[in-house]
């Protein structure tokens, strides 16, 4: 799950859903009250939040058309989706190739910015 706020204050919250045993996979919006109390919140300043929002909107449109890529734990999961949204917004050092690398980056970033 990822939330992006534009410079104008517009907020877009999206998540990738699906899984290994779920043949459907895609991106949609979510409500913040759906979050668990144990959810880790990481604030990342985006050089270009509008580009992140545009990327998320394109992925939602692909999902609606049934064109979103199949779920893959390593390369097409909720974690890699968040990495792709961050990369679209100008975070150039977040790894995209594997969910573990992206997870390590997110945890390291969280620990450095609390």
Secondary structure, 3 states (H helix, E strand, C coil): CEEEECCCCCEEEEEEEEECCEEEEEEEECCHHHCCCCCCCCCCCCCCHHHHHHHHHHHHHHHHCCCCCCCECCCECHHHHHHHHHHHCCCCCCCCCCHHHHHHHHHHHHHHCC
